[in-house]
Amino acid sequence: MGDIVTVRLMRHAPTKENLEKRYIGWTDSPLANATTLPILNDGVKKVYGSDLRRCQETASCYFPNASYIADARFRESNFGDFECKTYDELKSDIRYCTWLDNPTVISPPNGEPFDLFCHRVIAGFLALPKDNDDYYLVVHGGVVRALLVAFAPQQKPFWSYQVPHNRMYTLTFSRAAWKEGARCISLSEEPIMEKPPM
């Protein structure tokens, strides 16, 4: 093991619901089109991520030779009664408007409180084994945001991070910071692209 630990976070590829701009949290939807996804690295042996199908399908395309370790703690937030609905379908619902005005305090009806969502995601991250130098996580947009808020070098608000489907976020930790669950020493962002042939 070296003195540096690298963690690569990526959001799953789009589902039909994503393309229709629907709220999709715990709904277990497949990808809209997995055939267009590149192979990112066929040498990766292990990928961690959400137990939902869209993350597992994305990981199998990006890292075809990796085993996938699914963890429900890496699920997207549960949007409750707002699941699979669009803004236009919800905009006249006062409960939705109240939630939009203060989503970190107000919970969707029958959905998940924001603080509990962040707590479970961070708990899943801190539970990752500490004996490797490189980690790959395929998760959800909200999960990437929650992890960046908790572990990026500088503290920034949850909504300040834009997390599209085609970007990868690389967090570089010192070995000590990784073991202690402290912030990383650097953060970089790059497009998800096919690995050039060797």
C-alpha positions as a Markdown table, in Angstrom:
| # | Residue | x | y | z |
|---|---|---|---|---|
| 1 | Met | 0.0 | 0.0 | 0.0 |
| 2 | Gly | 1.2 | 3.5 | -0.8 |
| 3 | Asp | 0.8 | 6.8 | 1.0 |
| 4 | Ile | -1.9 | 8.0 | -1.4 |
| 5 | Val | -5.5 | 6.7 | -1.8 |
| 6 | Thr | -7.5 | 7.6 | -4.9 |
| 7 | Val | -11.3 | 7.4 | -4.9 |
| 8 | Arg | -13.2 | 7.8 | -8.2 |
| 9 | Leu | -16.9 | 8.8 | -8.0 |
| 10 | Met | -19.2 | 8.6 | -11.0 |
| 11 | Arg | -22.9 | 8.8 | -11.5 |
| 12 | His | -24.8 | 6.1 | -13.3 |
| 13 | Ala | -25.7 | 6.6 | -16.9 |
| 14 | Pro | -29.2 | 8.0 | -17.7 |
| 15 | Thr | -32.4 | 6.1 | -17.3 |
| 16 | Lys | -35.6 | 6.8 | -19.2 |
| 17 | Glu | -36.9 | 8.6 | -16.1 |
| 18 | Asn | -33.7 | 10.8 | -16.0 |
| 19 | Leu | -34.2 | 11.7 | -19.7 |
| 20 | Glu | -37.8 | 12.7 | -18.9 |
| 21 | Lys | -36.6 | 14.8 | -15.9 |
| 22 | Arg | -38.5 | 12.7 | -13.4 |
| 23 | Tyr | -37.5 | 12.4 | -9.7 |
| 24 | Ile | -36.0 | 8.9 | -9.4 |
| 25 | Gly | -34.7 | 7.8 | -6.1 |
| 26 | Trp | -35.4 | 4.2 | -5.0 |
| 27 | Thr | -37.3 | 3.3 | -8.1 |
| 28 | Asp | -35.2 | 0.4 | -9.6 |
| 29 | Ser | -35.1 | 1.5 | -13.3 |
| 30 | Pro | -32.7 | 0.1 | -15.9 |
| 31 | Leu | -30.6 | 2.3 | -18.1 |
| 32 | Ala | -32.2 | 3.9 | -21.1 |
| 33 | Asn | -29.4 | 2.8 | -23.5 |
| 34 | Ala | -26.4 | 0.8 | -22.1 |
| 35 | Thr | -25.1 | 0.0 | -25.6 |
| 36 | Thr | -23.6 | 3.5 | -26.0 |
| 37 | Leu | -21.4 | 3.4 | -22.8 |
| 38 | Pro | -17.7 | 3.1 | -23.2 |
| 39 | Ile | -15.3 | 0.7 | -21.4 |
| 40 | Leu | -13.4 | 2.9 | -19.0 |
| 41 | Asn | -11.0 | 0.4 | -17.7 |
| 42 | Asp | -11.1 | -3.4 | -18.2 |
| 43 | Gly | -8.3 | -3.9 | -15.6 |
| 44 | Val | -10.4 | -2.7 | -12.6 |
| 45 | Lys | -11.1 | -5.7 | -10.4 |
| 46 | Lys | -13.6 | -4.3 | -7.9 |
| 47 | Val | -16.3 | -1.6 | -8.0 |
| 48 | Tyr | -18.5 | -0.4 | -5.2 |
| 49 | Gly | -21.9 | 1.2 | -5.6 |
| 50 | Ser | -25.6 | 1.4 | -5.0 |
| 51 | Asp | -27.6 | -1.8 | -5.1 |
| 52 | Leu | -30.0 | -0.3 | -7.7 |
| 53 | Arg | -30.0 | -1.7 | -11.2 |
| 54 | Arg | -28.9 | 1.5 | -13.0 |
| 55 | Cys | -25.6 | 1.6 | -11.1 |
| 56 | Gln | -24.9 | -2.1 | -11.5 |
| 57 | Glu | -25.6 | -1.9 | -15.2 |
| 58 | Thr | -23.4 | 1.2 | -15.6 |
| 59 | Ala | -20.5 | -0.4 | -13.7 |
| 60 | Ser | -20.7 | -3.6 | -15.8 |
| 61 | Cys | -20.2 | -1.5 | -19.0 |
| 62 | Tyr | -17.5 | 0.8 | -17.6 |
| 63 | Phe | -15.6 | -2.0 | -15.8 |
| 64 | Pro | -16.5 | -5.3 | -17.6 |
| 65 | Asn | -14.1 | -7.5 | -15.6 |
| 66 | Ala | -14.8 | -6.1 | -12.1 |
| 67 | Ser | -16.8 | -7.7 | -9.4 |
| 68 | Tyr | -19.5 | -5.3 | -8.1 |
| 69 | Ile | -20.0 | -4.8 | -4.4 |
| 70 | Ala | -23.6 | -3.4 | -3.9 |
| 71 | Asp | -24.5 | -1.4 | -0.8 |
| 72 | Ala | -28.0 | 0.0 | -0.2 |
| 73 | Arg | -26.4 | 2.9 | 1.8 |
| 74 | Phe | -25.2 | 4.3 | -1.6 |
| 75 | Arg | -28.8 | 4.6 | -2.9 |
| 76 | Glu | -30.2 | 7.9 | -4.0 |
| 77 | Ser | -32.5 | 9.8 | -1.7 |
| 78 | Asn | -36.0 | 8.4 | -1.4 |
| 79 | Phe | -38.4 | 11.0 | -2.9 |
| 80 | Gly | -41.5 | 9.4 | -1.4 |
| 81 | Asp | -44.7 | 10.6 | -3.0 |
| 82 | Phe | -42.6 | 12.6 | -5.6 |
| 83 | Glu | -41.0 | 9.5 | -7.1 |
| 84 | Cys | -41.2 | 9.2 | -10.9 |
| 85 | Lys | -43.0 | 12.5 | -11.2 |
| 86 | Thr | -41.9 | 15.7 | -13.1 |
| 87 | Tyr | -41.8 | 19.3 | -12.0 |
| 88 | Asp | -44.9 | 20.0 | -14.2 |
| 89 | Glu | -46.8 | 17.2 | -12.5 |
| 90 | Leu | -45.9 | 18.5 | -9.1 |
| 91 | Lys | -45.8 | 22.3 | -9.4 |
| 92 | Ser | -49.3 | 22.8 | -8.1 |
| 93 | Asp | -48.8 | 20.6 | -5.0 |
| 94 | Ile | -48.2 | 22.8 | -2.0 |
| 95 | Arg | -46.2 | 20.0 | -0.4 |
| 96 | Tyr | -43.8 | 20.0 | -3.3 |
| 97 | Cys | -43.4 | 23.8 | -3.3 |
| 98 | Thr | -42.7 | 23.7 | 0.4 |
| 99 | Trp | -40.0 | 21.0 | -0.1 |
| 100 | Leu | -38.4 | 22.9 | -3.0 |
| 101 | Asp | -38.1 | 26.0 | -0.8 |
| 102 | Asn | -36.2 | 24.1 | 1.9 |
| 103 | Pro | -35.2 | 20.6 | 0.8 |
| 104 | Thr | -32.6 | 20.2 | 3.6 |
| 105 | Val | -35.2 | 20.7 | 6.3 |
| 106 | Ile | -38.5 | 19.6 | 4.7 |
| 107 | Ser | -38.8 | 16.0 | 3.6 |
| 108 | Pro | -40.9 | 14.7 | 0.7 |
| 109 | Pro | -44.1 | 13.1 | 2.0 |
| 110 | Asn | -43.3 | 9.4 | 2.8 |
| 111 | Gly | -39.7 | 10.2 | 1.6 |
| 112 | Glu | -36.4 | 10.4 | 3.3 |
| 113 | Pro | -35.2 | 13.3 | 5.4 |
| 114 | Phe | -32.1 | 15.0 | 4.0 |
| 115 | Asp | -29.9 | 14.6 | 7.1 |
| 116 | Leu | -30.7 | 10.8 | 7.2 |
| 117 | Phe | -29.8 | 10.5 | 3.5 |
| 118 | Cys | -26.4 | 12.2 | 4.0 |
| 119 | His | -25.8 | 10.2 | 7.2 |
| 120 | Arg | -26.3 | 6.8 | 5.5 |
| 121 | Val | -24.2 | 7.7 | 2.4 |
| 122 | Ile | -21.3 | 8.8 | 4.6 |
| 123 | Ala | -21.7 | 5.7 | 6.8 |
| 124 | Gly | -21.4 | 3.6 | 3.6 |
| 125 | Phe | -18.3 | 5.4 | 2.5 |
| 126 | Leu | -16.6 | 5.2 | 5.9 |
| 127 | Ala | -17.3 | 1.5 | 5.9 |
| 128 | Leu | -15.3 | 0.8 | 2.7 |
| 129 | Pro | -12.2 | -1.4 | 3.4 |
| 130 | Lys | -9.1 | 0.6 | 4.1 |
| 131 | Asp | -6.6 | -1.8 | 2.5 |
| 132 | Asn | -6.5 | -0.6 | -1.1 |
| 133 | Asp | -4.9 | 2.3 | -3.0 |
| 134 | Asp | -7.7 | 2.8 | -5.6 |
| 135 | Tyr | -11.5 | 2.7 | -5.3 |
| 136 | Tyr | -14.2 | 3.1 | -7.9 |
| 137 | Leu | -17.7 | 4.0 | -7.0 |
| 138 | Val | -20.8 | 4.0 | -9.3 |
| 139 | Val | -23.6 | 5.8 | -7.5 |
| 140 | His | -26.2 | 8.5 | -7.9 |
| 141 | Gly | -26.1 | 12.2 | -8.3 |
| 142 | Gly | -27.2 | 13.0 | -4.8 |
| 143 | Val | -24.8 | 10.5 | -3.4 |
| 144 | Val | -21.9 | 12.1 | -5.3 |
| 145 | Arg | -22.9 | 15.5 | -3.9 |
| 146 | Ala | -23.2 | 14.2 | -0.3 |
| 147 | Leu | -19.7 | 12.7 | -0.5 |
| 148 | Leu | -18.2 | 15.8 | -2.0 |
| 149 | Val | -19.7 | 18.0 | 0.7 |
| 150 | Ala | -18.3 | 15.6 | 3.4 |
| 151 | Phe | -14.8 | 14.8 | 1.9 |
| 152 | Ala | -13.8 | 17.5 | -0.7 |
| 153 | Pro | -10.8 | 19.6 | 0.3 |
| 154 | Gln | -12.9 | 22.7 | 0.8 |
| 155 | Gln | -16.4 | 22.7 | 2.3 |
| 156 | Lys | -19.1 | 23.8 | -0.2 |
| 157 | Pro | -22.9 | 23.6 | -0.1 |
| 158 | Phe | -24.7 | 20.5 | -1.5 |
| 159 | Trp | -26.3 | 22.3 | -4.4 |
| 160 | Ser | -23.1 | 24.0 | -5.5 |
| 161 | Tyr | -22.0 | 20.7 | -7.2 |
| 162 | Gln | -23.3 | 20.0 | -10.6 |
| 163 | Val | -23.2 | 16.2 | -11.2 |
| 164 | Pro | -24.0 | 15.2 | -14.7 |
| 165 | His | -24.0 | 11.6 | -15.9 |
| 166 | Asn | -20.8 | 11.9 | -17.9 |
| 167 | Arg | -18.3 | 13.3 | -15.3 |
| 168 | Met | -15.9 | 11.5 | -12.9 |
| 169 | Tyr | -14.8 | 13.0 | -9.7 |
| 170 | Thr | -11.4 | 11.9 | -8.4 |
| 171 | Leu | -10.6 | 12.4 | -4.7 |
| 172 | Thr | -7.0 | 12.0 | -3.6 |
| 173 | Phe | -6.5 | 11.2 | 0.1 |
| 174 | Ser | -3.4 | 10.8 | 2.2 |
| 175 | Arg | -3.4 | 7.3 | 3.7 |
| 176 | Ala | -3.8 | 8.9 | 7.2 |
| 177 | Ala | -6.8 | 11.0 | 6.1 |
| 178 | Trp | -8.4 | 7.9 | 4.4 |
| 179 | Lys | -8.1 | 5.8 | 7.6 |
| 180 | Glu | -9.4 | 8.7 | 9.8 |
| 181 | Gly | -12.3 | 9.6 | 7.5 |
| 182 | Ala | -11.0 | 13.1 | 7.0 |
| 183 | Arg | -11.2 | 15.3 | 4.0 |
| 184 | Cys | -9.1 | 14.5 | 0.9 |
| 185 | Ile | -6.2 | 16.6 | -0.2 |
| 186 | Ser | -7.3 | 17.2 | -3.8 |
| 187 | Leu | -10.3 | 16.9 | -6.0 |
| 188 | Ser | -10.4 | 16.8 | -9.8 |
| 189 | Glu | -13.2 | 16.4 | -12.3 |
| 190 | Glu | -13.0 | 15.0 | -15.9 |
| 191 | Pro | -15.3 | 13.7 | -18.6 |
| 192 | Ile | -16.0 | 10.0 | -18.7 |
| 193 | Met | -14.3 | 8.8 | -21.8 |
| 194 | Glu | -13.2 | 5.5 | -23.3 |
| 195 | Lys | -9.7 | 4.5 | -22.2 |
| 196 | Pro | -7.3 | 4.8 | -25.1 |
| 197 | Pro | -5.9 | 1.4 | -26.3 |
| 198 | Met | -2.4 | 0.6 | -24.9 |
